[in-house]
Amino acid sequence: IDSTTIYLCLSVFPWARFRKTKGAIKMHCLYDHSGALPSFMVVTDGKRHDVRVVKENSFPMSPDSIVSVDKAYIYLTPPVNPGPTHRRKADPLSDFQ
Protein backbone atom coordinates (compact mmCIF):
# COMPACT_ATOMS: atom_id res chain seq x y z
CA ILE A 1 0.00 0.00 0.00
CA ASP A 2 1.46 3.33 -1.03
CA SER A 3 0.31 6.72 -2.24
CA THR A 4 1.47 9.41 -4.59
CA THR A 5 0.45 13.05 -4.75
CA ILE A 6 -0.54 14.41 -8.15
CA TYR A 7 -0.24 18.19 -8.29
CA LEU A 8 -2.87 20.09 -10.28
CA CYS A 9 -3.23 23.69 -11.40
CA LEU A 10 -5.60 25.32 -8.91
CA SER A 11 -7.00 27.76 -11.48
CA VAL A 12 -8.07 24.86 -13.71
CA PHE A 13 -9.15 22.49 -10.89
CA PRO A 14 -10.49 24.73 -8.07
CA TRP A 15 -12.10 21.71 -6.34
CA ALA A 16 -8.65 20.20 -5.73
CA ARG A 17 -7.45 22.81 -3.21
CA PHE A 18 -4.30 21.51 -1.50
CA ARG A 19 -2.38 24.59 -0.40
CA LYS A 20 -3.10 28.30 -0.68
CA THR A 21 -2.09 28.48 -4.33
CA LYS A 22 -1.78 24.80 -5.30
CA GLY A 23 -4.13 21.98 -6.12
CA ALA A 24 -3.58 18.23 -5.70
CA ILE A 25 -5.17 14.82 -5.44
CA LYS A 26 -3.68 11.73 -3.82
CA MET A 27 -3.79 8.26 -5.31
CA HIS A 28 -3.56 5.39 -2.79
CA CYS A 29 -2.66 2.03 -4.40
CA LEU A 30 -2.49 -1.57 -3.32
CA TYR A 31 0.03 -3.36 -5.51
CA ASP A 32 -0.20 -6.97 -6.62
CA HIS A 33 3.35 -8.30 -6.24
CA SER A 34 2.81 -11.18 -8.67
CA GLY A 35 1.92 -8.91 -11.58
CA ALA A 36 3.58 -5.68 -10.40
CA LEU A 37 0.33 -3.83 -11.12
CA PRO A 38 -2.09 -1.94 -8.87
CA SER A 39 -4.95 -4.20 -7.76
CA PHE A 40 -6.95 -1.59 -5.81
CA MET A 41 -6.93 2.20 -5.91
CA VAL A 42 -8.53 5.04 -3.94
CA VAL A 43 -8.32 8.67 -5.11
CA THR A 44 -8.72 11.35 -2.42
CA ASP A 45 -7.99 15.03 -1.95
CA GLY A 46 -4.33 15.92 -1.54
CA LYS A 47 -4.58 16.50 2.21
CA ARG A 48 -5.84 13.02 3.15
CA HIS A 49 -3.31 11.06 5.23
CA ASP A 50 -2.41 7.51 4.21
CA VAL A 51 -3.30 5.94 7.56
CA ARG A 52 -6.77 7.50 7.46
CA VAL A 53 -7.43 6.01 4.02
CA VAL A 54 -6.37 2.55 5.18
CA LYS A 55 -8.68 2.81 8.20
CA GLU A 56 -11.65 3.97 6.12
CA ASN A 57 -11.33 1.45 3.26
CA SER A 58 -11.18 -2.30 3.08
CA PHE A 59 -8.22 -3.10 0.87
CA PRO A 60 -8.67 -6.60 -0.62
CA MET A 61 -5.65 -8.61 0.51
CA SER A 62 -4.85 -12.00 -0.97
CA PRO A 63 -3.61 -14.83 1.30
CA ASP A 64 -0.06 -14.57 -0.06
CA SER A 65 0.15 -10.76 0.38
CA ILE A 66 3.35 -9.15 1.60
CA VAL A 67 2.69 -6.03 3.64
CA SER A 68 5.37 -3.37 3.71
CA VAL A 69 4.98 0.10 5.18
CA ASP A 70 6.88 3.35 5.05
CA LYS A 71 7.22 6.13 7.63
CA ALA A 72 3.67 7.36 7.02
CA TYR A 73 2.30 4.32 8.86
CA ILE A 74 4.59 4.46 11.90
CA TYR A 75 3.33 6.28 14.97
CA LEU A 76 5.80 7.44 17.59
CA THR A 77 4.28 7.27 21.07
CA PRO A 78 4.59 10.55 22.97
CA PRO A 79 6.62 10.40 26.19
CA VAL A 80 4.52 10.06 29.34
CA ASN A 81 7.06 11.56 31.71
CA PRO A 82 9.91 12.95 29.63
CA GLY A 83 13.22 12.84 31.37
CA PRO A 84 16.88 12.78 30.34
CA THR A 85 16.83 8.99 29.84
CA HIS A 86 13.36 8.69 28.29
CA ARG A 87 13.27 7.61 24.64
CA ARG A 88 10.36 7.50 22.24
CA LYS A 89 9.74 4.03 20.88
CA ALA A 90 8.47 3.36 17.39
CA ASP A 91 5.18 1.47 17.36
CA PRO A 92 4.62 0.27 13.77
CA LEU A 93 1.01 0.12 12.71
CA SER A 94 -0.34 1.14 16.13
CA ASP A 95 -3.13 3.04 14.38
CA PHE A 96 -4.47 -0.21 12.94
CA GLN A 97 -5.14 -1.86 16.30
N, C-alpha and C positions, 0 to 999 in steps of 0.2 A: 504494500500500500504506500503510495507516494503522491505528492501533488506538485503541480507547477502553476505558476502565476502567469497569466497572459495579459499583458498590458494593452490597453485600448485608448484611443483618443477620446477624451472626455467630451469634446464638442460634437463628435459624431455619435457617441454612445453615452448620453447623459444618465441613463439608468445604471451604468456600471461605475458609479462614483467609488473611488478607492482612497484617494488622497484629495487634498484641496484642489489641485489642478490636474489630477491624473485619474484615469479609469482603469479597471482591471476585473477579470474574472479568474477563478481558480478551478483547475481541473484536477480532481482526486481520482486516481486510478488504482485498480487492483490488477496486478500483472499475472498472467499465466506463465509459469516458468517453463512449461514444456513447449509452448509455442512462441514464447517471448513476445506476446501480444497482450494488450489490455483485455481483461475479461469482464470488467465492470467499471463504470465510470459515473461520477457525480460532478456536475458543474455548479459552482456556487459563486457568490460575490467574492471579490478579492480579499475581503477582511475576514472571512470565515476560517477559523483555526482547524488544523487537521484533526486533532483529537475530538473536537466537537462533531465533525462530520462522521467519524468512525462510531461515535456514541449514538448518533441519530439515525444511521443507516445500517442495514444488515448486509454486509458484504458476503457474497456466496463463496465460502471456502471449500475447496475439495479436500478429501481425506489426506492426500499427499502434499498439502500446501506447506511451504516454508515461509515463516513469518519473520521478516526483518524490519527493524524500525530505525529511524534516525533521531536526532536530538529533539525533534518536535513532539515526540511521544514520551519523553522522559521528564518526569516531574521531580524536582529537587524539594525534599521536605524542609520546611522552614525550621530553624533551630528553636527549641522550646525555651531553653535557658542558655543563651549564648555566653560562652566564656572563652578564655584563651585556648582551651584544649578542645572545644566543641567543633565538630566538623559536620558539614551537611552530607548526608548520604544520598546517593542516586537511587531512586525507586522506579525502575523501568515499568512502564505500563500501569502505574498505580491508579490512573484515571479510569481504567477498564474494569476495576474490581467493584 
